Amino acid sequence: MEKKKQAVKLIKDKLNKKTFLSYKEIAEITGYHPKYILKLKRDVINGDISFVHGNKNRIPANIMSEEEKAKIIGLYKKSNVSIRKFCNFYNKRSYSCIYNLLKENNLLK
């Protein structure tokens, strides 16, 4: 986030003619791509600049509910199949999602 603030400051200085750096030089200083610097310039001119990510403090759309977690754990405890076959049977969540759930509940060796 500090790089973005530095880039915005340099862009504002360039727009106010306080510096003679080119946008390519600003990109090299901050480590951003020159196209992103031009996007930031557009945002500074329009007053749309934001230093906070838009999805901050939002709940993910694909989060697993507690009921679904309990259902998966209950089904897995009753079954005698491998985790691969169980994932193919359940087929609503990915293998890694189910694997991580079962591992954090100490159901896998």
C-alpha positions in Angstrom: 0.0 0.0 0.0 2.9 2.3 0.6 4.1 1.8 -3.0 0.6 3.0 -4.2 0.7 6.1 -2.0 4.2 6.9 -3.3 3.0 6.4 -6.9 0.0 8.7 -6.3 2.2 11.3 -4.7 4.6 11.2 -7.7 1.8 11.4 -10.2 0.2 14.4 -8.4 3.6 16.1 -8.4 3.9 15.4 -12.1 0.4 16.8 -12.8 1.2 19.9 -10.7 4.5 20.3 -12.6 6.6 19.9 -9.5 8.7 17.1 -11.0 10.0 16.2 -14.5 9.9 12.5 -14.0 8.2 10.5 -16.8 5.5 8.0 -16.1 7.9 5.3 -17.1 10.4 6.5 -14.5 7.6 6.6 -11.9 6.8 3.1 -12.8 10.4 2.0 -12.3 10.7 3.8 -9.0 7.5 2.2 -7.6 7.8 -1.1 -9.2 4.4 -0.9 -11.0 3.8 -1.5 -14.7 3.6 1.7 -16.8 0.0 0.9 -17.8 -1.0 0.7 -14.1 0.6 4.1 -13.5 -1.5 5.6 -16.3 -4.6 4.0 -14.7 -3.6 5.6 -11.4 -3.2 8.9 -13.2 -6.7 8.6 -14.6 -8.0 7.8 -11.1 -6.2 10.8 -9.6 -7.6 13.1 -12.2 -11.1 11.8 -11.7 -10.8 11.8 -7.9 -11.6 8.0 -7.7 -8.3 7.0 -6.0 -8.8 4.5 -3.2 -6.2 3.0 -0.9 -8.5 0.3 0.5 -9.4 -2.8 -1.4 -13.0 -3.0 -2.5 -13.6 -6.5 -1.1 -12.1 -5.7 2.4 -14.3 -6.9 5.2 -16.7 -8.8 2.9 -17.6 -12.4 3.5 -16.6 -14.7 0.5 -19.5 -15.7 -1.7 -18.5 -19.4 -1.7 -18.0 -19.8 2.0 -19.1 -23.1 3.5 -21.9 -22.9 6.0 -21.6 -24.7 9.4 -24.5 -26.9 8.5 -22.7 -28.1 5.3 -19.5 -28.7 7.3 -21.4 -30.8 9.8 -23.1 -32.7 7.0 -19.8 -33.5 5.3 -18.1 -34.6 8.5 -21.1 -36.8 9.4 -21.2 -38.4 6.0 -17.4 -39.0 6.0 -17.5 -40.6 9.5 -20.2 -43.0 8.3 -18.4 -44.0 5.1 -15.5 -46.4 4.6 -14.3 -45.0 1.3 -11.1 -43.1 0.5 -11.3 -39.3 0.4 -11.1 -39.3 -3.4 -14.2 -41.5 -3.7 -15.9 -39.5 -1.1 -15.2 -36.2 -3.0 -16.6 -37.8 -6.2 -19.7 -38.9 -4.3 -20.3 -35.5 -2.6 -19.5 -33.6 -5.8 -20.6 -30.1 -4.5 -17.2 -29.0 -3.2 -13.6 -29.4 -4.5 -11.3 -32.0 -3.3 -9.0 -29.5 -1.5 -12.0 -27.9 0.2 -13.2 -31.2 1.6 -9.7 -32.4 2.4 -8.9 -29.3 4.4 -12.1 -29.5 6.3 -11.5 -33.2 7.2 -7.9 -32.5 8.1 -8.7 -29.6 10.5 -11.2 -31.9 12.2 -8.5 -34.7 12.6 -10.4 -37.2 10.4 -7.4 -37.9 8.1 -4.2 -39.6 9.0 
